[in-house]
Amino acid sequence: MRVPIRKPGKYSQRTTDPIMTADKLIALIKQLEKLKKRIRPGLIEEVKRLALMGDFSENAAYQIAKGRLRGLNQAIWEISEQIKKAAVIKPDQNCDFVRIGHWISLECQGKLSAYHLLGSAETDPLTGVISRSSPLGAALLGRRVGEIIKVQLPKGEKTYRITSIANSK
């Protein structure tokens, strides 16, 4: 069975953001260990067992197991590369202007909201973690308390005022 080769598209060559917290790096290392030590040996044994069943060209279970192992090896390689290229965010004590790793409080139309500015590997807008490459995150970088910023969002332009910058919540 041949695996289809996809043409490179708009998003096929995207690289992951190397900027992450130490917690995220530790989680990636644990995930890599789990894949290598617990999951891969079982898949290797399954491929070996199914290879003994005979003709490879008509052994669909063997082809599927090989595909799973190939996918797992690809995931292991991707996580390993992400760990190699990781740039861990070091807490910055200077809160004069917004930097990656800071907590920022914003006022928009009388509402206050707090955001944690991190790399795109850890974004979770529902919990207030935004990416440095998001429209809001990019507009915040390098700004000071009291500054007013305008951000073009899909639903239109919004105006924010920075009320505080902190190292922790």
C-alpha positions as YAML, in Angstrom:
chain: A
units: angstrom
residues:
- id: 1
  name: MET
  ca: [0.00, 0.00, 0.00]
- id: 2
  name: ARG
  ca: [1.38, 3.39, -0.98]
- id: 3
  name: VAL
  ca: [1.00, 6.40, 1.22]
- id: 4
  name: PRO
  ca: [-0.22, 9.42, -0.76]
- id: 5
  name: ILE
  ca: [2.32, 12.17, -1.21]
- id: 6
  name: ARG
  ca: [0.65, 15.51, -0.74]
- id: 7
  name: LYS
  ca: [1.62, 18.59, -2.66]
- id: 8
  name: PRO
  ca: [3.04, 21.31, -0.49]
- id: 9
  name: GLY
  ca: [0.30, 23.75, 0.41]
- id: 10
  name: LYS
  ca: [-0.08, 27.01, 2.23]
- id: 11
  name: TYR
  ca: [0.33, 25.47, 5.69]
- id: 12
  name: SER
  ca: [2.48, 22.42, 4.98]
- id: 13
  name: GLN
  ca: [5.84, 24.02, 5.81]
- id: 14
  name: ARG
  ca: [4.85, 25.82, 9.00]
- id: 15
  name: THR
  ca: [7.42, 25.54, 11.74]
- id: 16
  name: THR
  ca: [6.49, 25.44, 15.39]
- id: 17
  name: ASP
  ca: [7.27, 28.40, 17.61]
- id: 18
  name: PRO
  ca: [10.40, 27.57, 19.65]
- id: 19
  name: ILE
  ca: [9.51, 29.98, 22.47]
- id: 20
  name: MET
  ca: [7.97, 28.16, 25.45]
- id: 21
  name: THR
  ca: [7.92, 28.04, 29.23]
- id: 22
  name: ALA
  ca: [9.98, 25.56, 31.22]
- id: 23
  name: ASP
  ca: [6.74, 23.71, 32.12]
- id: 24
  name: LYS
  ca: [5.91, 23.19, 28.44]
- id: 25
  name: LEU
  ca: [9.44, 21.89, 27.77]
- id: 26
  name: ILE
  ca: [9.14, 19.42, 30.65]
- id: 27
  name: ALA
  ca: [5.75, 18.26, 29.33]
- id: 28
  name: LEU
  ca: [7.26, 17.69, 25.86]
- id: 29
  name: ILE
  ca: [10.14, 15.68, 27.34]
- id: 30
  name: LYS
  ca: [7.69, 13.51, 29.30]
- id: 31
  name: GLN
  ca: [5.54, 13.01, 26.20]
- id: 32
  name: LEU
  ca: [8.60, 11.97, 24.19]
- id: 33
  name: GLU
  ca: [9.65, 9.47, 26.87]
- id: 34
  name: LYS
  ca: [6.14, 8.00, 26.93]
- id: 35
  name: LEU
  ca: [6.10, 7.57, 23.15]
- id: 36
  name: LYS
  ca: [9.57, 6.01, 23.06]
- id: 37
  name: LYS
  ca: [9.39, 3.79, 26.14]
- id: 38
  name: ARG
  ca: [5.72, 2.73, 26.38]
- id: 39
  name: ILE
  ca: [3.99, 3.04, 23.02]
- id: 40
  name: ARG
  ca: [6.70, 2.32, 20.42]
- id: 41
  name: PRO
  ca: [7.76, -1.12, 21.81]
- id: 42
  name: GLY
  ca: [4.16, -2.36, 21.62]
- id: 43
  name: LEU
  ca: [3.78, -1.20, 18.01]
- id: 44
  name: ILE
  ca: [7.10, -2.80, 17.04]
- id: 45
  name: GLU
  ca: [5.96, -6.11, 18.53]
- id: 46
  name: GLU
  ca: [2.64, -5.86, 16.67]
- id: 47
  name: VAL
  ca: [4.45, -5.26, 13.35]
- id: 48
  name: LYS
  ca: [6.72, -8.26, 14.02]
- id: 49
  name: ARG
  ca: [3.77, -10.49, 14.90]
- id: 50
  name: LEU
  ca: [1.80, -9.47, 11.81]
- id: 51
  name: ALA
  ca: [4.85, -9.89, 9.56]
- id: 52
  name: LEU
  ca: [4.89, -13.58, 10.43]
- id: 53
  name: MET
  ca: [1.43, -14.03, 8.91]
- id: 54
  name: GLY
  ca: [2.79, -14.33, 5.40]
- id: 55
  name: ASP
  ca: [2.52, -12.37, 2.17]
- id: 56
  name: PHE
  ca: [3.17, -8.66, 2.78]
- id: 57
  name: SER
  ca: [1.28, -7.46, -0.28]
- id: 58
  name: GLU
  ca: [-2.05, -8.89, 0.89]
- id: 59
  name: ASN
  ca: [-1.58, -8.51, 4.63]
- id: 60
  name: ALA
  ca: [-3.72, -5.42, 5.34]
- id: 61
  name: ALA
  ca: [-3.26, -5.64, 9.12]
- id: 62
  name: TYR
  ca: [0.52, -5.58, 8.64]
- id: 63
  name: GLN
  ca: [0.28, -2.52, 6.37]
- id: 64
  name: ILE
  ca: [-1.92, -0.71, 8.89]
- id: 65
  name: ALA
  ca: [0.43, -1.56, 11.77]
- id: 66
  name: LYS
  ca: [3.41, -0.33, 9.75]
- id: 67
  name: GLY
  ca: [1.53, 2.89, 9.01]
- id: 68
  name: ARG
  ca: [0.86, 3.41, 12.72]
- id: 69
  name: LEU
  ca: [4.52, 2.81, 13.54]
- id: 70
  name: ARG
  ca: [5.56, 5.23, 10.79]
- id: 71
  name: GLY
  ca: [3.19, 7.87, 12.19]
- id: 72
  name: LEU
  ca: [4.52, 7.34, 15.72]
- id: 73
  name: ASN
  ca: [8.11, 7.66, 14.51]
- id: 74
  name: GLN
  ca: [7.18, 10.91, 12.76]
- id: 75
  name: ALA
  ca: [5.59, 12.26, 15.97]
- id: 76
  name: ILE
  ca: [8.71, 11.28, 17.95]
- id: 77
  name: TRP
  ca: [10.92, 13.07, 15.43]
- id: 78
  name: GLU
  ca: [8.75, 16.22, 15.50]
- id: 79
  name: ILE
  ca: [8.75, 16.40, 19.30]
- id: 80
  name: SER
  ca: [12.52, 15.78, 19.39]
- id: 81
  name: GLU
  ca: [13.07, 18.66, 16.96]
- id: 82
  name: GLN
  ca: [10.80, 20.90, 19.00]
- id: 83
  name: ILE
  ca: [12.82, 20.09, 22.15]
- id: 84
  name: LYS
  ca: [16.13, 20.72, 20.35]
- id: 85
  name: LYS
  ca: [15.01, 24.13, 19.10]
- id: 86
  name: ALA
  ca: [13.23, 25.19, 22.31]
- id: 87
  name: ALA
  ca: [13.95, 28.66, 23.66]
- id: 88
  name: VAL
  ca: [12.79, 28.74, 27.27]
- id: 89
  name: ILE
  ca: [11.22, 31.98, 28.49]
- id: 90
  name: LYS
  ca: [13.15, 33.38, 31.41]
- id: 91
  name: PRO
  ca: [11.13, 35.51, 33.85]
- id: 92
  name: ASP
  ca: [11.96, 39.17, 33.29]
- id: 93
  name: GLN
  ca: [11.87, 41.37, 36.37]
- id: 94
  name: ASN
  ca: [11.63, 44.58, 34.31]
- id: 95
  name: CYS
  ca: [7.95, 45.36, 33.84]
- id: 96
  name: ASP
  ca: [8.40, 48.78, 32.23]
- id: 97
  name: PHE
  ca: [7.16, 47.46, 28.90]
- id: 98
  name: VAL
  ca: [5.46, 44.29, 27.62]
- id: 99
  name: ARG
  ca: [7.69, 41.30, 26.92]
- id: 100
  name: ILE
  ca: [7.05, 37.61, 26.34]
- id: 101
  name: GLY
  ca: [6.13, 35.91, 29.61]
- id: 102
  name: HIS
  ca: [4.40, 38.93, 31.17]
- id: 103
  name: TRP
  ca: [0.83, 39.14, 32.40]
- id: 104
  name: ILE
  ca: [-0.93, 42.14, 30.90]
- id: 105
  name: SER
  ca: [-4.18, 43.70, 32.12]
- id: 106
  name: LEU
  ca: [-6.18, 45.51, 29.45]
- id: 107
  name: GLU
  ca: [-9.25, 47.68, 29.46]
- id: 108
  name: CYS
  ca: [-11.57, 47.51, 26.47]
- id: 109
  name: GLN
  ca: [-14.90, 49.34, 26.47]
- id: 110
  name: GLY
  ca: [-14.93, 49.50, 30.28]
- id: 111
  name: LYS
  ca: [-14.16, 45.78, 30.70]
- id: 112
  name: LEU
  ca: [-10.93, 44.58, 32.30]
- id: 113
  name: SER
  ca: [-9.23, 41.41, 31.06]
- id: 114
  name: ALA
  ca: [-5.87, 39.78, 31.81]
- id: 115
  name: TYR
  ca: [-3.66, 37.98, 29.30]
- id: 116
  name: HIS
  ca: [-0.46, 35.96, 29.57]
- id: 117
  name: LEU
  ca: [1.78, 36.58, 26.54]
- id: 118
  name: LEU
  ca: [3.64, 33.40, 25.48]
- id: 119
  name: GLY
  ca: [4.83, 31.58, 22.37]
- id: 120
  name: SER
  ca: [2.32, 30.04, 19.99]
- id: 121
  name: ALA
  ca: [3.02, 26.50, 21.28]
- id: 122
  name: GLU
  ca: [1.12, 27.27, 24.48]
- id: 123
  name: THR
  ca: [-1.76, 29.49, 23.42]
- id: 124
  name: ASP
  ca: [-5.15, 28.99, 25.00]
- id: 125
  name: PRO
  ca: [-7.35, 32.07, 24.54]
- id: 126
  name: LEU
  ca: [-10.08, 30.62, 26.78]
- id: 127
  name: THR
  ca: [-7.72, 30.78, 29.77]
- id: 128
  name: GLY
  ca: [-6.13, 34.09, 28.78]
- id: 129
  name: VAL
  ca: [-2.90, 32.76, 27.25]
- id: 130
  name: ILE
  ca: [-2.24, 34.53, 23.95]
- id: 131
  name: SER
  ca: [0.49, 34.13, 21.36]
- id: 132
  name: ARG
  ca: [3.12, 36.72, 20.65]
- id: 133
  name: SER
  ca: [2.24, 36.32, 16.96]
- id: 134
  name: SER
  ca: [-1.52, 36.88, 17.40]
- id: 135
  name: PRO
  ca: [-2.85, 40.30, 16.37]
- id: 136
  name: LEU
  ca: [-3.29, 41.37, 20.00]
- id: 137
  name: GLY
  ca: [-0.01, 39.83, 21.17]
- id: 138
  name: ALA
  ca: [2.00, 41.46, 18.38]
- id: 139
  name: ALA
  ca: [0.40, 44.84, 19.12]
- id: 140
  name: LEU
  ca: [1.22, 44.56, 22.84]
- id: 141
  name: LEU
  ca: [4.94, 43.77, 22.54]
- id: 142
  name: GLY
  ca: [7.10, 46.70, 23.57]
- id: 143
  name: ARG
  ca: [4.19, 48.83, 24.85]
- id: 144
  name: ARG
  ca: [4.02, 50.54, 28.26]
- id: 145
  name: VAL
  ca: [1.33, 50.93, 30.94]
- id: 146
  name: GLY
  ca: [-1.23, 53.54, 29.95]
- id: 147
  name: GLU
  ca: [-0.67, 53.22, 26.20]
- id: 148
  name: ILE
  ca: [-3.68, 52.83, 23.96]
- id: 149
  name: ILE
  ca: [-3.43, 50.33, 21.11]
- id: 150
  name: LYS
  ca: [-5.75, 49.63, 18.21]
- id: 151
  name: VAL
  ca: [-5.94, 46.06, 16.98]
- id: 152
  name: GLN
  ca: [-7.54, 44.93, 13.73]
- id: 153
  name: LEU
  ca: [-9.48, 41.76, 14.49]
- id: 154
  name: PRO
  ca: [-11.70, 39.67, 12.18]
- id: 155
  name: LYS
  ca: [-14.79, 41.27, 13.73]
- id: 156
  name: GLY
  ca: [-13.39, 44.80, 13.33]
- id: 157
  name: GLU
  ca: [-11.01, 47.16, 15.06]
- id: 158
  name: LYS
  ca: [-10.82, 47.20, 18.87]
- id: 159
  name: THR
  ca: [-9.13, 49.73, 21.12]
- id: 160
  name: TYR
  ca: [-7.35, 48.58, 24.29]
- id: 161
  name: ARG
  ca: [-5.62, 50.46, 27.10]
- id: 162
  name: ILE
  ca: [-2.84, 48.74, 29.03]
- id: 163
  name: THR
  ca: [-3.60, 49.04, 32.74]
- id: 164
  name: SER
  ca: [-0.79, 46.91, 34.22]
- id: 165
  name: ILE
  ca: [2.17, 44.66, 33.39]
- id: 166
  name: ALA
  ca: [3.34, 41.97, 35.82]
- id: 167
  name: ASN
  ca: [5.63, 38.92, 36.01]
- id: 168
  name: SER
  ca: [2.94, 36.73, 37.54]
- id: 169
  name: LYS
  ca: [-0.83, 36.71, 37.89]
...
